[in-house]
Amino acid sequence: MVSAASNRSKADQDPATWLPSAAGYRCQYVTDWVADKLRWGLSIDADEQMALAQTLGQCPDRPVTVIPAR
């Protein structure tokens, strides 16, 4: 759960322009982001890919769990 102000600050930004301020939550955030993109077959742009790769590089051996869409 996040505060309303925190939710508004994120708006509709992707990981290239916004990451959680709590560094300890960033790995979970980006793995969830990747899982959602895979689940729904969504594309990513170059800036988003670079931000995801950079952040995931700090998350060794962090699994990405994808729940198939029905």
N, C-alpha and C positions, 0 to 999 in steps of 0.2 A: 504494500500500500504506500502511496506517495501523497504528499500534500498537493493541494490544488495549484499552488504557485509552481511547484516542481513540475507538475504535469503540463501546465501552460508553457513553461520554459522549453520543454521538449517539443511541443506542438506536433508537427508532422515531419520532423527532421529524422534523417537516417544517421547511422553511426559515423558518417564522414563529418557531420556537423554537430553531433550531440552524443555524449556518453554520460552515464550516471556519474554524479560527483563522488560517490563512494567507490573508490578504486577497487575495493574488495568485491563489488558486485558486477564489475565490468565483464568479467569472463562469463558469468551466467547470462548477462544481458546479450552479449554478442552470440553466444552459442544458441540461445533461444531465437535470436534474430535470424541466424542461418537456418535453423530448423524450420521456422515459419516460411522462409523463402523457398526452401526445398519442398515443404509440404504442399504448398500452393502453386509451385512451378513459376515463381516470380523471378524476374531478372534483377540484376544489380548493375549499377554503373561503375565506371572505373574508380571514381573517388571513394565510393562505398566499399568496393573490393579492397582497395588499398588500406582503408581504415580497419576493415575486418581482419585482414591479414596481419596488420601491425598489432592490433589488440590481441588476436588469437595467438600470436607469437609469444605473448607473455602468459599464456595459459597452457603450459605443457600438459599433454595427455588428458585434456578436458574433452569428454565425449560430447557429441552432438546427437541428441535423441530426436528422431523424426517420427511423428505419429502420422501414418498415412491418412490422407483426406478420404472421406467416404463418398 
